C-alpha cells in the first residue's frame, strides 16, 4: 500500500516545469540585485558540438536575483540566479545575453539594478533521520525504518547591519516537489538579518525532485518525510551557538507548504517527539490533509493560496475550521481571488494536466487508517482496508468514485499573479517581524 499510495500524492503535487537545481554554481551569495521592470532576456551559448543554443528567461519587476560564482571557473565569471534560471552577468565569446527587442535598446545593466554586496556564510548541517513513507508509517513508529543521514545548508546573512548579532533568528525554507525554493523570500529574510536553513530532503535520499514513471522505480518522497527531517533538523539547529532557538520558523511552497503544516500537527509530533517546536508556520499553496487527531502546537499558522489553484482551497479552509473549534485563533487561511498555483513564480504561465476534486478529502483516523471522505458519507472509502489505492478488497463502486475525485486529469493553469504576490510579501514580512524579530 505504501508504494502504491505515491501515485495519488504524485498527482496532487507534481508539475512538468521543473529542472535540476544549479549544481554548477557555488552556494555563497555575492550580491543581490533587483529587476526594475518586466522583461524577457535571451541567453545564448555554444554547445559542445559548436552549435549555438538559446533560452528565453522572463523576469518580473521587483524580482530579486542573486549573484554566484561558477564552480571551478575563474573568480570573475559571475552568474545571476533566479529560482528558474541562471545566466552570466557579463557576455563572453561563448555566452551572450540580450534583451528582447520589444523592450527597445535597453541593456542588461539598465534592467538589473540596485546590486548590493551580500556575501553569505554557509554552514552544512547534518542530522539523523529515517526513511519513511506516509501517514501509516508514522503511526507505526520509526523503530523499523532505515536510518539515514539528512543534511542542509544553514546560511547566515553578513550584511553590515547584521554584524554584532550573537544569536540569529532562523527560517526553514522547504522546497516544492521540484526540489527548489522561491529565492526572493530568502533574500528578503537575509536583508532582515534572519538566517535561513534549507534541508535537502530529496537529495538526502538520492533524488533531485519527485517524479513517477511506471517503467521505473517510484521515487516519490511524501510531505511526512519532510516533516520528519524538518523536526529532526530543528533539534540540531536549536543547539547551534549562533542560533536563537526561541525564534525559528518554517515556510514552504506547494509540497513544502504541506510540510510546514505537518510540522505543527500532533499526529506527527507524538511519534517524532522533537524537543523543540517551530514558532511560526507559513504555507504557500499547500494540500491539506485531515486527521482525527486535530491537535496542533500553539504556534501561528498562515496558509496563503488562490481560488483557482488545482489543489482545492476548501480542504485547507476546512482544516482551519478544525483549529478554530479548538480555540486556535492564530491558525488562518487567506485565499486570493483569480489566483492559481505558483502565483509567486516568475514565468509560471503554463498548463498542468492535474484536476483534483474538492471532494478528495484524505483523512487519517486514530488507528492510522487512511480514508477518502467526501461530504456524502455513503461514499466514504477506507483506502487502507482496500489494500491501498490499487488494492481490490473493498466495494468497487466506492473505489471507482474515490479514484475519480482524487485522480482527476484536466487543464490547470499556473500563472503569476503580481497583486497576490505583493500582498503575500507584505503579509510575509509582517508575520516574520512579529514572530521572529520582536
N, C-alpha and C positions, 0 to 999 in steps of 0.2 A: 504494500500500500504506500509506503513512504516514497518509493521511487516514482510510482505512477502519479502520485499527487502533484508532482512537479509540473505536470502538464497543464493543470488548471492555473497554477500560480504563474507559469510562463505566460499564459495568455493575458493574465492580469497586469503584468509588469513589463512585457517585452516591447521592443521597438527595433526597427531595422536601420536606424540612423547613426548608430554608434561606431566609433573606430577605436583602435587600441590607443591608450594614453601615450604621450610622447616620451618614450623611454630614452630617447637620444638627447633630451635636454636635462641639464642639471636642476636639482630641486631648488637651489638657492635663488631667491628673487633679488635682482639687482636694482630694478626700478619698477614703478607703477605709473602708467600713462593713461590719459583719458581721451576718448574719442569725442570730438566736438560736433559731429553731425552723422546722420545716417549715410552710409557709403558702402560701395562694393569694391573690393580690391582684387585684382587679378594677379595671382602669384604663379610665375613660370619657372621651370627648372629643367636642366638637362639630365635625362635618364642615362643609365649605364650603357645603353646602346647608341648614345649620341643624339637621340631624338628629343625634341622639346615636349614637355607636358605642362598642363596648367590646371588651376583650380580657382573658382570664384569664392572669395571669403566675404560674407556680409558682416558689417559692423554697425552697431546702432549707437545713436547719440547717448553719451553718458557712460557707455561701456568702459570697463577698466581692463587694460592689457598689462600683463607682467612681462618683464624683460629677463631672459635667462641666457646663460652661455650654453653652447652645444658641447656635449661631452667629447673629449679627445681632439677638439679643434683649437685654433688659435683664440687667445683671450678676447680679441676684438671682434669675433664673429658672434654677434648677439641676435637673439630672436625674440619677437613678440609672440606671446602665447595667450590665447583665449581658451574657453572651455571646449571649443570645437576644433580650432586650427592653430597652426603656428607658421610664421613667415619671418624671414630675416629683416633686421632693422635697416640694413643697407643692401642695395642690389649689388651683385657680383657678376663676373663673366658667366657664371653657371646658374645664377638665380636672379630673376628680375621681378620687381613688383611695380604695379601701376594701378592708378585709379580709373575706374570705368569712365569712358568718355562722356557719358550723360551728366557727369558732375563737373564738366568743364576742364580747365587746365590745372586743377589742383594737384599738389604733390602730397606724398605721404606725410611729410612733416607739417603740412597745412592742416591735416585732419587729425593726426595723432599728436596731442599736445600735453602740456602741463605735466611733464615727466618729473617724478620725484624719486630721489635715491631712497631705497628701502631694502637694502640687503638684509636678508633674514638669516636667523640662526636655526639650523635644522638639526634635530636630535632624533635618531632612530630609537623607538621604544619597542621592546619585546615583552610578550606576556603569554602565560599558559592558557590554553583554551581547549575546546573539544570539537570533534566533527559530529554535528547533529543534523537532523533533518527538519522536521516540522513540529507542530504543537504536541502531537502524541509522544514524540521522542523526548521533549522537555518534561512532559508529565511523568514519564517512566524513570526520570532521574538521569544523571550523567555518568554514573559509575561504569556503565557498559559501553561508553562511547570512546572512540580512539582519541588519545591526547595528541594535540599538535601545538606548534609554536606560532602565535599570532604576532603581527608587527604593524607598525605605522610610524608616521612622521609627526613629531611634536615641533611646531615652528614658533619661535619667539620673535616678536617684532623688535627691530633695533633702531627705530627712528629716534632722533634726538629727544623728542618729547617723552619717549618711553623709558629713557635712561633713569636709573635711580629706583625703579620698581623692583622690589625684592621678591615679591610673590605675584605672579600674573594670574588673572582670571583666564579660563580656557573654554573654548567652544569646540566640541566634537563636530566634525563635518563628515556626514555619511553619504557616500556616493549613490547614484541611481543604478539601475541594473546594467547600464553600460560601463560602469566602473569609474565614473567621473563625478566631480562636483561642479557647481556653478561658481566660478572663481571670483566673481565680483564680491560676493559676501566675505570671502577670505581676506581680500584686500581691504575692505571696509573695517573688518574686525582688527586687523593689524594696525590700521590707522587710528583705531580707538584704543590701542595699546592692550589688546586682548590676544593671547596666544591661541593657536589652533592645533587640533590633533586630527589627523586623517588616518583612521585604521584601514589597512588594505585587506579587507575581508575576503575578497575574491582571490587576490594574489597569494594570500596565506594558504590557500587550498589549490593553487596551481592554475588559476584562471584569471583572465583579464576582465571578463564580463560574463553575464548569464546568457545561455543560449540552450536551445534544444534542437536536436537533429535526430530523427527516427533512425537514421542509418549509423549513428554514433552513440557513444555512451552519454547518458544525460549528465549535464554539468551544472544543473540549477542549484543555487545556494539560496535558502529561504531567508526572509527577514528575521526569523527567530535565531538564525546563526548570527546575524548582525547584532541582535540584542545581546546575545551571549558574549560576543567579542567586545562589544562596547562596555558592558558592565565589568568584564574582567580587566579591560584596559583602564577603566575608571579607577579601580582599586590601586593599580600600579601608579598612575599619574598622581593620585592623591598623596602619595608618599614623596613625590619629587619636591626637593627643597625650593625650587623656583616657581612652584605652582600653589595658588591659593585654593585649597581643597574645598572651601566653602562656596566657591564661585565657579563651578564647572557646569556648562550647559551642553545640550546636544541638539543638532538640527540636521535635517536630511531632505532629499528630493526624491519623490516617487517611491521606489524601493526603500531608499534611505529615510524617507518620511515615515514609512511604516515602522522602520527600526526605531526612530525617535519616539513613536507612540508606545511600542512594545517594551521599551526600557523603563516605563513607569507603570506597567501592568504587573500586578502581583501574581498572575498566572505564571510569569517568568521568574519574578523575584523570589518567590517561595522556594524554587528549585535551585536557582543560581546562587542565592544568598550573598549578594555583594555587601561589603562593609560600608559602602558609600552610595549615595543616590545623586542623580543629577538635579540641579537647581532650576533648570529651565528646559522645556522641550518645545521645539519648533518643527512642525511637519508641513512640508510643501507638497501638495497634490498626492497624498498617500492613498493606499487602500486600507480600509479599517476593518479589522477582524472583530468578532463579537465573542464574548465569554460569559459563562455562567458566573464565574468569579470576576466580578466587576471592580474589585478593589484596586486602587492605584495609590501612588505616593501623593503627598500634598503639594508637590511641585507644580507650577503652572504649565499648562499645555495649550498651545495655539496651533490650530490647523488652518492652513490657507489653501484654497483650491477654487476652481472655476465651475460654473454651472453647465459648461459644455464639455467637461472632462469625461473621457471614456471610463475612468474609474468613478463609480457612482458616488456623488457627494452626499446623497441621502443616507448612505451607510455610515458615513462619518458623523452626520448630524444626529443619527440615532445613537451612535456611540457617546456623543457628548451629552445627550439626554440622560443616559445611564449615570453619567458623572454628576449631573445636576441633581438627580434623585438621591445621590449620596452627599448632597450639600457641598459639592466641589464647585464653587463658583469661579475658580480660576482655570477651568477647563473650557475652552472656547473654540468655535469654528467661524471663519469668515469665508463666505462664498462670493466670488466676484462674478458679475454679470457678463455674458458674452465672452467667456474666458475658457480656454481649452487647457489640456495637459501641456506641460513645458511652456507655460506662458511667460516665463522669465528667461527663456533660452533664445539667444540671437540666432536668426536663420533657421528657426524650427518650423517653418511653414511646410509641413509635409503630411502625407496621409499614412495612417496606420490601419491595418486590417483587423482591428480589435473592436468588439462591441460587447461589453459586459452589462447584463441587465441589473437594474436597481434591486431586483429580487434575489440576486446572488449573495445571500447573507451567509457567510461562512462562520459557523458557530461551534465553539468547543465547550462541552459540558465539564462538570467537575470530576468526571470519570475519564477524561481525556478522549472522549468520543467526538469525532468531527461530523458535523451535520451541515446540510444546506437547508436553511429555514426561511422560505418566502413567507409573506404575510398570511397566505392561505395555509393554515395548519394542516389541512388534509394532504398537502403536498410536501410536508417535511420529509427529509430523507437522510438516513444515517449512513454516511459515507464509510465510516469505519466498519460497521456491521456488514456492509456490502462487500467487504474485502478490498476497499479502496475505490478510487474513481473508475477503474476499469475492471472491477470485480463483477460478479454475477450472482450475488447471494441475496439480493433484495428485489422488491417489486419493480418490474421492468418499466412500467408506465411512469412511476415516480422517478426512477433512474433517468429515463429519457428526458423528463422535464428538468431535472437538475442539470443535466448536460447542456440542454438548450439555453438555460438562463445564465450559466457560468462559462459556456464555451462558444459564445456568440462571435461571429465574424462579420465585419462590415466596415465601411469607410469611416474613419475617425480622424478629424483634422487636429494637428498640433501647430499652434501659431502663437508667436509672441504677442502679448498684449501690453503695450507700453504703459497704459494707465494703471492696470493691475500691478505691473512690475514696480512702478514708482510708489504705489500705495504699499506694496509689500516691503519695499526698502524702508519706508517711514515706520511701519509697524515693527519691522525687524530691529531697527535702531532704538526705538522707544523701549522695547522689551529687553534688549541687551543692556541698555543703560540702567533700567530699573532693577534687573535681577542679577547682573554680573558686575556692575560697576558701583552701584550705590549701596 
